[in-house]
């Protein structure tokens, strides 16, 4: 049976899309992606790809130059950028995940589009199994209060899927997922653990600086040296890479049970803050 209806030239405008294609073994369909995709899939450095702007700053000319038969994007969008994508005149698929269930659905949809439904199903099952395994280990443990942010100016709490992972890792998520908050309200809540995973910052969040600037020196998390940075792509990319974020969260929340994970950094000397 011919499979000519399957897309052969995909443009990915978001790292999550690229990470999903990599996980299901379909990167060879990719003809263009963003520079951020290479951060999460280093193997792309060895492949000749067109580098295009992301979902926020998409440009029709760039997209058309790659001669795609499918463009896949995901939030965050900008209205003008979406118009540019649609103006390119090729098939377009846009995602806006909020929960882990949404992410599973996105994986299933992308897998189905490229004829890899079974591989997508296996990826989803592996994610669910690993999350459930961590959750089962933490069910009877004390649940510390965790403040996790995806941006620092202004302060924005991490997304709902991160809140779900924190709950699975045995913590309690502070605040409303994806919503803006203030340093004063976080201080008043006095979280046991602070985690920063700023979009686009990798693992370079200046932990000591933000604690000092926000007046958080006497916060429980600071006093107990439980202030962490987890790599941006491990928590902010709605893709299978979230499992690495889960490992980081679990080791931060319950270090007595979970070993130190890669991609996590911790303030070690509260006296220097």
SVG drawing of the C-alpha trace seen along z (x, -y; Angstrom):
<svg xmlns="http://www.w3.org/2000/svg" viewBox="-5 -43 35 45">
<polyline fill="none" stroke="black" stroke-width="0.4" points="0.0,0.0 1.4,-3.4 2.0,-5.9 2.4,-9.0 -0.1,-10.8 2.4,-10.9 4.3,-14.2 7.9,-13.9 9.1,-17.4 8.2,-18.7 9.1,-22.1 9.1,-22.2 8.7,-25.6 9.0,-24.4 11.5,-22.2 8.7,-20.0 7.7,-19.0 11.3,-18.1 11.8,-16.2 8.7,-14.1 9.9,-13.3 13.2,-12.3 11.7,-10.0 9.6,-8.2 12.5,-7.8 11.2,-10.2 13.8,-13.0 14.6,-12.1 11.3,-13.8 12.6,-17.1 13.7,-19.7 13.7,-22.8 13.6,-23.7 14.5,-26.4 17.9,-27.0 16.3,-25.9 15.5,-22.5 19.2,-21.9 19.6,-22.5 17.2,-19.7 18.3,-17.4 22.1,-17.9 22.1,-15.2 20.6,-17.7 24.0,-19.4 25.1,-16.7 22.1,-17.1 21.7,-19.8 18.6,-21.6 17.2,-25.1 17.1,-27.1 13.8,-29.1 12.2,-31.4 10.0,-29.8 6.2,-29.9 6.5,-33.3 8.3,-35.0 7.5,-32.8 8.1,-34.2 6.4,-32.9 9.4,-33.3 11.6,-31.2 9.0,-28.4 8.3,-28.4 12.0,-28.3 12.2,-24.9 9.5,-23.5 7.5,-21.7 4.4,-19.6 3.6,-20.1 4.4,-22.8 4.0,-21.9 4.0,-24.6 3.1,-25.0 2.5,-27.7 3.5,-30.3 2.1,-31.9 1.9,-35.5 -1.1,-36.5 1.1,-37.9 3.3,-34.8 0.3,-32.5 -0.9,-34.7 2.6,-34.2 2.4,-30.5 -1.0,-30.3 0.1,-32.7 2.7,-30.2 0.0,-28.1 1.0,-24.6 -0.6,-22.2 -0.4,-23.5 -0.8,-21.8 -0.8,-23.8 -0.7,-22.6 -1.5,-24.3 -0.9,-21.7 -1.6,-22.4 -1.6,-19.1 0.2,-15.8 -2.9,-14.3 -2.6,-17.0 1.0,-16.1 0.2,-12.5 -2.5,-13.4 0.0,-15.6 2.5,-12.7 -0.2,-10.4 -1.3,-12.8 2.2,-13.5 3.0,-9.8 -0.2,-9.0 0.5,-11.7 3.9,-10.1 2.7,-6.5 4.4,-5.7 1.3,-5.2 2.7,-2.1 6.0,-3.9 4.1,-6.8 1.9,-4.6 5.1,-3.0 6.5,-6.4 3.4,-7.5 3.2,-4.3 6.8,-4.7 6.2,-8.2 3.1,-7.2 4.9,-4.2 7.8,-6.3 5.6,-9.0 3.5,-6.4 6.6,-4.7 7.8,-7.9 4.3,-8.7 4.0,-5.3 7.3,-5.8 6.3,-9.1 2.7,-8.4 3.3,-8.0 6.0,-10.6 5.9,-14.1 4.9,-16.6 7.0,-19.8 5.7,-23.0 7.4,-23.7 7.6,-27.1 8.6,-26.5 8.9,-29.3 9.3,-29.5 10.2,-33.2 11.7,-35.7 10.8,-39.1 7.9,-39.1 7.6,-36.1 5.5,-33.4 4.8,-30.1 5.5,-27.0 2.9,-25.4 0.2,-22.9 2.1,-19.9 5.0,-20.9 2.6,-21.1 1.4,-17.6 5.0,-16.3 5.7,-18.1 2.7,-16.3 3.9,-13.0 7.4,-13.6 5.9,-14.1 5.6,-17.8 2.8,-20.4 2.8,-23.1 2.7,-26.7 0.5,-29.1 -1.5,-28.9 0.3,-27.2 1.2,-29.6 0.1,-32.7 2.1,-35.7 2.9,-36.1 5.0,-38.4 8.2,-37.8 6.2,-39.1 3.5,-36.5 6.0,-33.7 7.9,-34.8 4.7,-34.9 3.9,-31.3 7.5,-30.4 8.0,-27.4 10.3,-24.5 11.8,-24.3 12.4,-26.8 13.0,-25.7 13.8,-28.0 13.5,-26.8 13.5,-30.0 12.5,-29.7 15.5,-29.9 18.0,-30.1 19.1,-26.5 20.7,-25.9 22.0,-29.5 19.5,-31.0 21.5,-33.1 20.1,-31.5 22.1,-33.5 21.3,-36.8 17.5,-36.2 17.4,-35.1 19.3,-38.3 17.3,-40.6 14.0,-39.3 14.8,-39.4 14.3,-35.6 17.3,-35.1 15.2,-34.0 12.9,-31.8 12.8,-28.1 14.0,-27.0 17.1,-29.3 17.9,-28.5 17.8,-24.8 19.8,-25.2 16.9,-23.8 17.0,-26.3 17.5,-24.7 17.8,-25.4 16.5,-22.7 17.4,-23.0 14.8,-24.9 14.2,-22.2 13.6,-19.5 10.5,-21.3 9.3,-23.7 9.3,-21.4 6.0,-19.5 7.6,-16.3 9.1,-13.0 12.1,-15.1 9.9,-15.9 11.0,-12.6 14.4,-14.2 12.6,-17.0 10.7,-14.6 14.0,-13.0 15.3,-16.5 12.2,-17.3 12.2,-14.0 15.8,-14.4 15.1,-18.0 12.0,-17.1 13.0,-13.8 16.8,-13.5 16.6,-10.7 14.9,-8.5 16.0,-9.7 19.6,-10.2 21.0,-13.5 19.9,-14.0 21.6,-15.6 20.5,-19.1 19.9,-20.3 22.0,-22.8 21.7,-23.7 22.7,-26.6 25.2,-25.0 26.3,-28.0 23.4,-30.0 25.9,-32.1 27.1,-33.6 23.7,-34.9"/>
</svg>
